[in-house]
Amino acid sequence: MGPVNTYEWAPLRVVPRVDRGECVNVGVLLYCRHAVVLTMRLALDVERLSTLFADLDVDEVATAVRAWPRVVAGEGPAGALSPGERFRWLTAPRSTVVQAGPVHTGLTSDPEAEADRLLSRLV
C-alpha cells in the first residue's frame, strides 16, 4: 500500500434537460496530483436512459460519453495538457447533456481502486 494522498473527483452525468436539472450518473472522473493519476470509470446504461428519458437521443449521448476517455488519455488536442489541466477542463461547468458534476475531495493510497469504489457507490 502506497502513501495516502489527496485526490479530487467528480461524477459524470447525463443531464437530458439542462433546464430541469435532472441527471443520471454514468461514471466518475478522478485526479490525484501526487500520484499523477487521471482516471475515469464509466457505466453507461443506454437502456436505462432510454426508459427514463424517452425523448433522449441515446446514441448521441453514448457517442459523447465515450469521447471522454480519449480526453482523459490525452489524445487529440488534449494531448498538450497536463493531467491536472485535463481534469479542470473536463470538470468546468457547461450546459450540455453530458457534463461533470461538482468536484469533491478525499484521501486514498490507491487512486485506481478508489475510482472503482466511487463508481460502484454512485452509478
C-alpha positions in Angstrom: 0.0 0.0 0.0 1.4 3.4 -1.0 1.3 6.7 0.7 -2.0 8.4 1.4 -2.6 11.3 -1.0 -5.4 13.8 -1.6 -7.5 13.3 -4.7 -10.3 15.2 -6.5 -13.2 13.5 -8.1 -16.4 14.4 -9.9 -19.4 12.3 -11.0 -20.0 12.2 -14.8 -23.7 12.8 -15.6 -26.2 12.7 -18.4 -28.5 15.7 -18.0 -31.2 15.2 -20.6 -32.9 18.5 -19.9 -30.5 21.1 -18.5 -33.3 23.4 -17.7 -34.8 20.9 -15.2 -31.5 19.8 -13.7 -32.5 16.1 -13.7 -29.5 13.8 -14.2 -28.3 10.2 -14.2 -24.7 9.4 -13.1 -22.8 7.4 -15.7 -19.3 7.5 -14.4 -16.6 9.1 -12.2 -13.6 11.2 -13.0 -10.7 11.1 -10.5 -7.5 13.1 -10.4 -4.6 12.5 -7.9 -1.9 15.2 -8.3 0.7 13.5 -6.1 0.4 10.1 -7.8 0.0 11.8 -11.2 -3.2 9.8 -11.9 -6.1 11.0 -14.0 -8.6 8.1 -14.5 -12.2 7.6 -15.4 -14.7 4.8 -14.9 -17.9 4.6 -17.0 -21.0 2.5 -16.6 -23.3 3.8 -19.3 -26.7 2.0 -19.2 -28.3 3.0 -22.6 -31.5 1.0 -21.8 -32.0 2.8 -18.5 -31.5 6.2 -20.1 -34.0 5.5 -22.9 -36.5 4.2 -20.3 -36.2 7.2 -18.1 -36.0 9.8 -20.8 -38.0 8.6 -23.9 -37.2 11.8 -25.9 -33.4 11.5 -25.4 -31.2 10.5 -28.4 -29.3 7.8 -26.5 -27.0 7.1 -29.5 -25.8 10.7 -29.5 -25.4 10.6 -25.7 -23.4 7.4 -25.9 -21.1 8.9 -28.5 -20.5 11.9 -26.3 -19.9 9.8 -23.2 -17.5 7.5 -25.0 -15.4 10.5 -26.1 -14.4 11.4 -22.6 -11.9 8.6 -22.1 -9.9 9.9 -25.1 -9.6 13.3 -23.4 -8.6 11.6 -20.1 -5.9 9.7 -22.0 -4.6 12.9 -23.6 -5.5 12.1 -27.1 -6.1 14.8 -29.7 -5.9 18.5 -28.7 -5.9 17.5 -25.0 -2.5 15.9 -25.5 -0.8 19.2 -24.8 -2.5 19.5 -21.4 -1.2 18.0 -18.2 -3.4 15.6 -16.3 -4.5 18.3 -13.9 -5.3 20.7 -16.8 -7.4 18.0 -18.4 -9.2 17.4 -15.1 -10.0 21.1 -14.8 -11.1 21.3 -18.4 -13.4 18.3 -18.1 -14.9 19.5 -14.8 -15.5 23.1 -15.9 -19.2 24.0 -15.8 -21.1 23.6 -19.0 -24.6 23.4 -20.2 -24.5 20.2 -22.2 -26.3 16.9 -22.0 -23.1 15.2 -20.8 -21.2 17.0 -18.0 -19.3 16.6 -14.8 -21.0 17.2 -11.5 -19.4 19.2 -8.6 -15.8 18.4 -7.7 -15.2 16.7 -4.3 -12.0 15.7 -2.4 -10.8 12.7 -0.5 -7.8 10.7 0.7 -6.6 7.5 -0.8 -3.5 5.3 -1.1 -4.8 3.7 -4.3 -6.4 6.1 -6.8 -7.4 3.3 -9.2 -9.2 1.3 -6.5 -10.9 4.5 -5.3 -12.2 5.2 -8.8 -13.7 1.7 -8.8 -15.2 2.2 -5.3 -16.8 5.6 -6.3 -18.3 4.0 -9.5 -19.9 1.2 -7.5 -21.3 3.7 -5.0 -22.6 6.4 -7.4 -23.6 4.7 -10.6 
